[in-house]
Amino acid sequence: MVAAACAGQAQAPGRPPNGASSPERAPSEVAFGEQGWGERAVPSQVALVRLPDAAAWRLDERGTFAEARHAASGSRLVVRAWRAPRIVAPAACEREARLARPDLPPSEGEGVFERRRGVAPSGWDVVVTAGARPATGGAVEGWLVASAATVGRCLVVSLTTVARGPRAEAAIGDRLALFSAGTIDTLAVRTPEDRARP
């Protein structure tokens, strides 16, 4: 069911409807609706990321990877951008990211149900992987990993989310479809000119 929900909606064109969640609800019940979508800058990684309930994500940029967490939905965004050899492929970027961050969700093997070409950032070669698996306490964890390469640069973005309860699998399918179209397929990288603007 998770695979069907994500595969059926992940390539929806354009930007999603604006959405919000209710922070007081359990992760199994959080559904992003039609308010609150916003673009969050990740200055240390020169990235711009669109997120539902954008104001509720807590950003931590203290390490090599930047992280943002959305407590109400049990979701976590991990971002890293860096300089690479002039000729580089998404697979090489992903391998390097995993050396530094072995806890990134898998991009092959059990639980992976989709692997596709990404459309963003514009002009980059992007591979997107989606998966889901049982987690502790009867929960279900879903994830998306985008590995992107362009001339001399790499970008890896991971988005994980957890749901519990009888509708956990359906909730994960809904969220992955939403994050795939609304976040992963709208990734942007700031240029030096963008960063110079106030």
Backbone as CSV, one residue per row, in Angstrom:
resi,resn,N_x,N_y,N_z,CA_x,CA_y,CA_z,C_x,C_y,C_z
1,MET,0.824,-1.205,0.000,0.000,0.000,0.000,0.860,1.258,0.000
2,VAL,1.967,1.219,0.790,2.861,2.376,0.813,3.412,2.644,-0.573
3,ALA,3.894,1.590,-1.223,4.478,1.756,-2.551,3.465,2.312,-3.529
4,ALA,2.246,1.790,-3.481,1.225,2.259,-4.413,0.884,3.714,-4.182
5,ALA,0.789,4.123,-2.929,0.440,5.512,-2.632,1.501,6.457,-3.120
6,CYS,2.771,6.088,-2.908,3.862,6.978,-3.310,4.026,6.987,-4.825
7,ALA,4.039,5.805,-5.427,4.269,5.729,-6.863,3.164,6.418,-7.642
8,GLY,1.969,6.414,-7.099,0.861,7.020,-7.812,0.870,8.524,-7.778
9,GLN,1.564,9.148,-6.822,1.503,10.592,-6.677,2.860,11.273,-6.714
10,ALA,3.951,10.509,-6.632,5.264,11.113,-6.431,5.682,12.032,-7.558
11,GLN,5.186,11.805,-8.776,5.642,12.612,-9.893,4.610,13.665,-10.284
12,ALA,3.750,14.029,-9.335,2.779,15.079,-9.620,3.493,16.361,-9.996
13,PRO,3.097,17.017,-11.076,3.804,18.207,-11.518,3.540,19.403,-10.625
14,GLY,4.456,20.346,-10.661,4.264,21.622,-9.964,4.414,21.513,-8.469
15,ARG,4.005,22.556,-7.773,4.131,22.609,-6.334,2.856,22.103,-5.689
16,PRO,2.976,21.561,-4.455,1.803,21.005,-3.795,0.930,22.100,-3.235
17,PRO,-0.293,21.738,-2.818,-1.078,22.718,-2.084,-0.383,23.030,-0.781
18,ASN,-0.584,24.240,-0.269,0.039,24.584,1.004,-0.552,23.718,2.092
19,GLY,0.302,23.284,3.073,-0.171,22.332,4.069,0.308,22.613,5.459
20,ALA,-0.457,22.177,6.469,-0.085,22.357,7.867,-0.439,21.117,8.650
21,SER,0.220,20.922,9.775,-0.083,19.810,10.648,-0.435,20.337,12.017
22,SER,-1.018,19.473,12.850,-1.364,19.858,14.213,-0.331,19.276,15.160
23,PRO,0.507,20.116,15.794,1.604,19.610,16.585,1.186,18.754,17.762
24,GLU,-0.048,18.909,18.245,-0.442,18.163,19.434,-0.837,16.728,19.105
25,ARG,-0.975,16.376,17.846,-1.413,15.041,17.474,-0.243,14.074,17.407
26,ALA,-0.546,12.777,17.590,0.488,11.748,17.527,0.998,11.623,16.101
27,PRO,2.271,11.164,15.922,2.807,11.032,14.572,1.931,10.211,13.640
28,SER,1.190,9.225,14.168,0.347,8.403,13.298,-0.815,9.198,12.721
29,GLU,-1.197,10.309,13.358,-2.382,11.048,12.955,-2.077,12.309,12.152
30,VAL,-0.829,12.729,12.100,-0.503,13.981,11.433,-0.720,13.856,9.931
31,ALA,-1.509,14.763,9.386,-1.717,14.834,7.945,-1.479,16.276,7.526
32,PHE,-0.589,16.473,6.566,-0.314,17.818,6.096,-1.445,18.241,5.169
33,GLY,-2.032,19.398,5.443,-3.195,19.846,4.696,-2.887,20.939,3.691
34,GLU,-3.640,22.037,3.732,-3.546,23.048,2.683,-2.944,24.366,3.141
35,GLN,-2.379,24.416,4.301,-1.762,25.653,4.781,-0.349,25.369,5.292
36,GLY,0.485,26.391,5.241,1.771,26.311,5.917,2.969,25.881,5.102
37,TRP,2.793,25.555,3.814,3.967,25.233,3.003,4.853,26.480,2.895
38,GLY,6.142,26.268,2.983,7.055,27.395,2.862,8.437,26.930,2.478
39,GLU,9.228,27.846,1.999,10.597,27.554,1.599,11.531,27.884,2.748
40,ARG,12.337,26.921,3.161,13.301,27.124,4.226,14.706,27.124,3.634
41,ALA,15.467,28.154,3.951,16.868,28.197,3.522,17.703,27.379,4.495
42,VAL,18.677,26.658,3.950,19.664,25.935,4.758,21.009,26.566,4.409
43,PRO,21.357,27.691,5.068,22.514,28.478,4.651,23.821,27.696,4.589
44,SER,24.081,26.821,5.547,25.347,26.099,5.550,25.470,25.147,4.367
45,GLN,24.346,24.773,3.758,24.364,23.833,2.638,23.913,24.490,1.331
46,VAL,23.816,25.795,1.318,23.407,26.597,0.160,22.160,26.020,-0.519
47,ALA,21.261,25.461,0.269,20.080,24.814,-0.280,18.814,25.558,0.118
48,LEU,17.807,25.461,-0.747,16.467,25.955,-0.463,15.519,24.761,-0.529
49,VAL,14.757,24.548,0.537,13.925,23.356,0.647,12.499,23.763,0.985
50,ARG,11.529,23.275,0.201,10.111,23.524,0.507,9.604,22.429,1.431
51,LEU,8.895,22.843,2.500,8.413,21.897,3.499,6.980,22.226,3.908
52,PRO,6.173,21.209,4.205,4.849,21.471,4.756,4.985,21.870,6.220
53,ASP,4.079,22.704,6.703,4.149,23.181,8.091,5.550,23.734,8.352
54,ALA,6.030,24.554,7.430,7.436,24.960,7.390,7.938,25.580,8.690
55,ALA,7.107,26.356,9.353,7.548,27.045,10.564,7.835,26.090,11.714
56,ALA,7.282,24.867,11.659,7.438,23.923,12.769,8.707,23.076,12.668
57,TRP,9.431,23.157,11.556,10.672,22.386,11.414,11.795,23.108,12.150
58,ARG,12.525,22.394,12.994,13.620,22.967,13.779,14.948,22.617,13.126
59,LEU,15.667,23.645,12.684,16.888,23.466,11.901,18.126,23.483,12.788
60,ASP,19.025,22.521,12.565,20.301,22.433,13.276,21.402,22.337,12.226
61,GLU,22.274,23.348,12.184,23.335,23.388,11.162,24.729,23.258,11.769
62,ARG,24.837,22.629,12.915,26.124,22.592,13.605,27.121,21.595,13.026
63,GLY,26.678,20.611,12.286,27.586,19.594,11.768,27.847,19.728,10.288
64,THR,28.515,18.706,9.736,28.771,18.657,8.296,27.475,18.566,7.515
65,PHE,26.506,17.859,8.083,25.170,17.758,7.515,24.248,18.675,8.303
66,ALA,23.378,19.385,7.625,22.337,20.143,8.311,21.143,19.218,8.531
67,GLU,20.457,19.394,9.648,19.277,18.586,9.962,18.122,19.488,10.333
68,ALA,16.922,19.074,9.944,15.701,19.761,10.371,14.714,18.690,10.813
69,ARG,14.048,18.936,11.933,13.105,17.952,12.486,11.715,18.556,12.631
70,HIS,10.716,17.720,12.321,9.318,18.083,12.516,8.762,17.088,13.529
71,ALA,8.702,17.508,14.794,8.385,16.597,15.885,7.008,15.975,15.751
72,ALA,6.022,16.736,15.305,4.650,16.241,15.269,4.460,15.063,14.331
73,SER,5.246,14.999,13.257,5.108,13.910,12.293,6.257,12.913,12.372
74,GLY,7.176,13.095,13.321,8.321,12.195,13.415,9.180,12.235,12.163
75,SER,9.296,13.421,11.559,10.025,13.561,10.294,11.369,14.244,10.498
76,ARG,12.348,13.848,9.679,13.680,14.448,9.751,14.230,14.660,8.342
77,LEU,14.733,15.842,8.099,15.385,16.193,6.840,16.877,16.320,7.098
78,VAL,17.701,15.693,6.252,19.155,15.776,6.356,19.682,16.266,5.013
79,VAL,20.541,17.285,5.031,21.028,17.907,3.791,22.542,18.093,3.861
80,ARG,23.217,17.751,2.776,24.640,18.081,2.662,24.969,18.426,1.214
81,ALA,25.635,19.563,1.007,26.129,19.972,-0.307,27.630,20.216,-0.177
82,TRP,28.389,19.819,-1.198,29.841,19.996,-1.105,30.477,20.003,-2.489
83,ARG,31.720,20.484,-2.513,32.494,20.479,-3.759,32.964,19.061,-4.051
84,ALA,33.011,18.719,-5.351,33.371,17.371,-5.769,34.281,17.461,-6.986
85,PRO,34.828,16.321,-7.439,35.585,16.353,-8.686,34.734,16.921,-9.818
86,ARG,35.384,17.482,-10.816,34.648,18.142,-11.892,33.636,17.203,-12.542
87,ILE,34.043,15.959,-12.806,33.132,14.971,-13.375,32.704,14.040,-12.243
88,VAL,31.433,14.084,-11.902,30.938,13.284,-10.779,29.506,12.839,-11.083
89,ALA,29.129,11.698,-10.546,27.796,11.137,-10.766,27.050,11.050,-9.435
90,PRO,25.715,10.989,-9.474,24.951,10.890,-8.230,25.376,9.730,-7.334
91,ALA,25.706,8.571,-7.934,26.103,7.415,-7.131,27.371,7.701,-6.338
92,ALA,28.318,8.419,-6.936,29.555,8.764,-6.227,29.272,9.742,-5.094
93,CYS,28.370,10.688,-5.330,27.988,11.627,-4.270,27.351,10.880,-3.104
94,GLU,26.474,9.942,-3.427,25.805,9.179,-2.371,26.799,8.344,-1.576
95,ARG,27.735,7.699,-2.264,28.746,6.888,-1.553,29.533,7.736,-0.580
96,GLU,29.937,8.916,-1.015,30.711,9.786,-0.127,29.884,10.233,1.071
97,ALA,28.615,10.560,0.824,27.747,10.976,1.929,27.588,9.851,2.943
98,ARG,27.473,8.610,2.471,27.282,7.482,3.377,28.535,7.167,4.188
99,LEU,29.700,7.482,3.657,30.919,7.305,4.443,30.895,8.202,5.675
100,ALA,30.396,9.419,5.501,30.332,10.366,6.608,29.086,10.168,7.457
101,ARG,28.048,9.578,6.863,26.764,9.459,7.563,26.160,8.079,7.269
102,PRO,26.689,7.026,7.913,26.203,5.676,7.611,24.762,5.416,8.014
103,ASP,24.153,6.312,8.796,22.767,6.110,9.214,21.752,6.613,8.182
104,LEU,22.211,7.091,7.028,21.265,7.471,5.969,20.445,6.250,5.570
105,PRO,19.159,6.423,5.260,18.343,5.263,4.877,18.860,4.629,3.594
106,PRO,18.573,3.330,3.411,19.136,2.620,2.260,18.550,3.074,0.928
107,SER,19.345,2.921,-0.127,18.866,3.239,-1.467,18.745,1.983,-2.327
108,GLU,18.969,0.834,-1.709,18.767,-0.434,-2.403,18.514,-1.507,-1.352
109,GLY,17.972,-2.644,-1.795,17.722,-3.734,-0.874,16.306,-3.720,-0.324
110,GLU,16.121,-4.428,0.784,14.794,-4.607,1.366,14.165,-3.274,1.763
111,GLY,12.920,-3.120,1.406,12.176,-1.907,1.751,12.146,-0.871,0.653
112,VAL,13.112,-0.892,-0.251,13.148,0.096,-1.341,12.127,-0.313,-2.405
113,PHE,11.218,0.584,-2.750,10.194,0.245,-3.736,10.182,1.161,-4.953
114,GLU,10.994,2.212,-4.951,11.026,3.085,-6.124,12.404,3.709,-6.271
115,ARG,12.862,3.758,-7.513,14.105,4.452,-7.835,13.856,5.144,-9.165
116,ARG,14.000,6.452,-9.183,13.641,7.219,-10.374,14.593,8.384,-10.569
117,ARG,14.543,8.956,-11.752,15.279,10.183,-12.033,14.560,11.355,-11.389
118,GLY,15.310,12.240,-10.761,14.728,13.431,-10.159,14.727,14.595,-11.128
119,VAL,13.977,15.631,-10.788,13.844,16.794,-11.660,14.438,18.064,-11.049
120,ALA,14.924,17.979,-9.819,15.463,19.164,-9.149,16.609,18.740,-8.242
121,PRO,17.590,19.639,-8.098,17.691,21.001,-8.627,17.813,21.015,-10.154
122,SER,17.339,22.087,-10.726,17.378,22.234,-12.168,18.812,22.160,-12.682
123,GLY,19.043,21.377,-13.736,20.360,21.268,-14.335,21.271,20.247,-13.675
124,TRP,20.808,19.584,-12.618,21.596,18.559,-11.931,21.143,17.177,-12.400
125,ASP,22.048,16.193,-12.287,21.722,14.793,-12.514,21.287,14.231,-11.161
126,VAL,20.032,13.787,-11.056,19.454,13.430,-9.757,18.845,12.034,-9.801
127,VAL,19.097,11.253,-8.748,18.449,9.958,-8.566,17.718,9.996,-7.231
128,VAL,16.441,9.608,-7.244,15.606,9.619,-6.039,15.184,8.193,-5.710
129,THR,15.361,7.806,-4.457,14.970,6.486,-3.987,13.929,6.630,-2.888
130,ALA,12.903,5.773,-2.908,11.873,5.764,-1.860,11.786,4.382,-1.252
131,GLY,11.502,4.320,0.051,11.375,3.032,0.716,10.566,3.142,1.987
132,ALA,10.224,1.983,2.540,9.495,1.926,3.804,9.793,0.594,4.469
133,ARG,9.717,0.581,5.803,9.984,-0.654,6.541,9.370,-0.545,7.938
134,PRO,9.137,-1.688,8.591,8.671,-1.652,9.973,9.736,-1.037,10.873
135,ALA,9.293,-0.306,11.887,10.202,0.288,12.864,9.820,-0.233,14.256
136,THR,10.546,0.181,15.265,10.301,-0.309,16.613,8.922,0.098,17.113
137,GLY,8.378,-0.732,17.998,7.094,-0.408,18.615,5.915,-0.460,17.679
138,GLY,6.015,-1.235,16.609,4.904,-1.342,15.678,4.758,-0.167,14.731
139,ALA,5.741,0.722,14.702,5.687,1.882,13.813,6.111,1.497,12.398
140,VAL,5.882,2.410,11.465,6.347,2.266,10.086,7.192,3.490,9.763
141,GLU,8.363,3.253,9.195,9.255,4.343,8.771,9.296,4.390,7.257
142,GLY,9.173,5.583,6.700,9.317,5.766,5.269,10.425,6.757,4.987
143,TRP,10.999,6.684,3.788,12.103,7.593,3.485,12.219,7.901,1.994
144,LEU,12.864,9.021,1.731,13.265,9.429,0.395,14.724,9.865,0.470
145,VAL,15.523,9.455,-0.502,16.914,9.915,-0.604,17.125,10.451,-2.012
146,ALA,17.556,11.704,-2.115,17.897,12.303,-3.407,19.393,12.522,-3.460
147,SER,20.048,11.928,-4.448,21.483,12.108,-4.665,21.647,12.872,-5.970
148,ALA,22.321,14.021,-5.911,22.392,14.910,-7.070,23.841,15.311,-7.351
149,ALA,24.147,15.433,-8.629,25.494,15.823,-9.045,25.422,16.804,-10.197
150,THR,26.358,17.736,-10.201,26.564,18.623,-11.339,28.060,18.864,-11.427
151,VAL,28.504,19.701,-12.332,29.937,19.902,-12.528,30.581,20.387,-11.224
152,GLY,31.404,19.539,-10.634,32.177,19.916,-9.456,31.399,20.027,-8.160
153,ARG,30.142,19.521,-8.120,29.349,19.673,-6.901,28.463,18.462,-6.654
154,CYS,28.228,18.184,-5.369,27.328,17.109,-4.943,26.291,17.668,-3.983
155,LEU,25.125,17.034,-3.971,24.069,17.344,-3.014,23.361,16.039,-2.677
156,VAL,23.213,15.765,-1.382,22.439,14.608,-0.936,21.409,15.089,0.076
157,VAL,20.153,14.709,-0.151,19.050,15.091,0.730,18.306,13.820,1.132
158,SER,18.123,13.639,2.431,17.388,12.496,2.957,16.201,13.014,3.761
159,LEU,15.051,12.379,3.571,13.861,12.752,4.322,13.231,11.482,4.867
160,THR,13.157,11.348,6.199,12.537,10.190,6.831,11.323,10.634,7.632
161,THR,10.346,9.737,7.775,9.156,10.041,8.546,8.630,8.757,9.170
162,VAL,8.028,8.870,10.354,7.576,7.701,11.116,6.121,7.883,11.509
163,ALA,5.341,6.811,11.406,3.938,6.840,11.836,3.637,5.583,12.640
164,ARG,2.673,5.696,13.541,2.250,4.575,14.377,0.733,4.425,14.297
165,GLY,0.256,3.242,14.671,-1.176,3.030,14.740,-1.716,2.258,13.556
166,PRO,-3.021,2.007,13.539,-3.626,1.171,12.497,-3.527,1.754,11.091
167,ARG,-3.377,3.072,10.992,-3.280,3.713,9.668,-1.850,4.126,9.328
168,ALA,-0.888,3.540,10.031,0.505,3.977,9.852,0.983,3.807,8.418
169,GLU,0.694,2.669,7.816,1.178,2.424,6.457,0.579,3.418,5.470
170,ALA,-0.721,3.673,5.608,-1.373,4.644,4.719,-0.821,6.045,4.944
171,ALA,-0.562,6.395,6.217,-0.020,7.724,6.517,1.345,7.901,5.894
172,ILE,2.187,6.863,5.968,3.523,6.948,5.373,3.415,7.083,3.857
173,GLY,2.516,6.335,3.235,2.334,6.464,1.791,1.932,7.868,1.392
174,ASP,1.005,8.451,2.150,0.559,9.819,1.862,1.695,10.816,2.007
175,ARG,2.451,10.680,3.101,3.546,11.639,3.339,4.647,11.517,2.294
176,LEU,5.007,10.279,1.935,6.064,10.118,0.940,5.653,10.709,-0.401
177,ALA,4.403,10.515,-0.792,3.927,11.116,-2.041,4.010,12.630,-1.973
178,LEU,3.613,13.181,-0.832,3.632,14.630,-0.655,5.055,15.179,-0.655
179,PHE,5.939,14.556,0.138,7.327,15.001,0.210,8.043,14.831,-1.134
180,SER,7.710,13.754,-1.848,8.358,13.511,-3.134,8.059,14.630,-4.121
181,ALA,6.770,14.964,-4.265,6.379,16.007,-5.214,6.668,17.401,-4.691
182,GLY,6.458,17.613,-3.386,6.522,18.968,-2.852,7.871,19.410,-2.342
183,THR,8.701,18.451,-1.908,10.011,18.801,-1.351,11.144,18.361,-2.269
184,ILE,11.214,17.064,-2.542,12.328,16.534,-3.339,12.319,17.083,-4.762
185,ASP,11.141,17.177,-5.372,11.064,17.649,-6.760,11.051,19.166,-6.886
186,THR,11.265,19.882,-5.778,11.367,21.341,-5.838,12.660,21.838,-5.196
187,LEU,13.620,20.938,-4.966,14.893,21.335,-4.363,15.565,22.412,-5.205
188,ALA,16.228,23.327,-4.535,16.979,24.372,-5.236,18.292,24.616,-4.508
189,VAL,19.287,25.035,-5.255,20.593,25.382,-4.698,20.835,26.853,-4.938
190,ARG,21.243,27.543,-3.895,21.458,28.987,-4.016,22.772,29.264,-4.732
191,THR,22.742,30.215,-5.651,23.947,30.631,-6.361,24.691,31.664,-5.520
192,PRO,25.955,31.969,-5.848,26.659,33.046,-5.127,25.902,34.369,-5.180
193,GLU,25.232,34.632,-6.307,24.472,35.885,-6.420,23.296,35.882,-5.447
194,ASP,22.622,34.736,-5.313,21.523,34.628,-4.357,22.008,34.886,-2.939
195,ARG,23.162,34.304,-2.592,23.666,34.432,-1.229,24.125,35.833,-0.920
196,ALA,24.459,36.613,-1.944,24.913,37.991,-1.730,23.769,38.936,-1.455
197,ARG,22.541,38.507,-1.814,21.397,39.387,-1.586,21.035,39.416,-0.118
198,PRO,20.553,40.552,0.393,20.172,40.616,1.806,18.959,39.772,2.107
